[in-house]
Amino acid sequence: MSIRGTTCYSSNLTLLSWNIAMTQPSAASNRNSRECARLIRKECLSRSPDVIALQESPFPSWGVNEFQDYTSVGVQQSHCGYVDLLLRNELAACYQSIELNPHHPSVAASIILPNEIQIAISSSHLAPFKDNFPTRAQQCNDLMTSLTNEFDNCILLGDFNMRAAEDEYVENLCGGWEDAWKAYAVFEDQ
């Protein structure tokens, strides 16, 4: 937790979200799960993220075991593995956990940026498959309502398993949201 007038961080905030698929290799790969875990860790750390949001972690402590310079601020079971929200240790010195619906696959915390702006950050892995839209919509609504009731600035990370036809509905919940993937995604092959 931060004392008013102080901050816990002094640079740009870098976020990384990844569904790591239980660290299992694809059918076309000749790698084993341990090698995949090493490569996931290497790729994540090459981005120097301040926040790592993981989906489909193979067990609750996977994130802290692989990322020793990070603190897990919450782990929640999802339909496949675990959701984890990790903060770089320097940033974790002043976080505050946010209590969410314990039946939903999301975890969240708040931090205070150097400019005194408080933000809420979450990691989620919502219900899969097209026919689960009603469940996914309820999960989104509950998460967004929980965060916007308490915070003006929110960042939702994760695997929302949304279909294009659901975008407008979800993006208009709780006063409207901007899908950063659509607005700002940078693809390395471009």
Secondary structure, DSSP 4 states (H G I P E B T S, - for coil): -PPTT--S--S---EEEEE-GGGPPPTT----HHHHHHHHHHHHHHT--SEEEEEEESSTTHHHHH-TTEEEEEEEE-SSSEEEEEEEHHHHTT-EEE---TTSSEEEEEEE-TTS-EEEEEEEEPPPSGGGHHHHHHHHHHHHHHHHTT-S-EEEEEE----GGGHHHHHTGGG----HHHHH---TT-
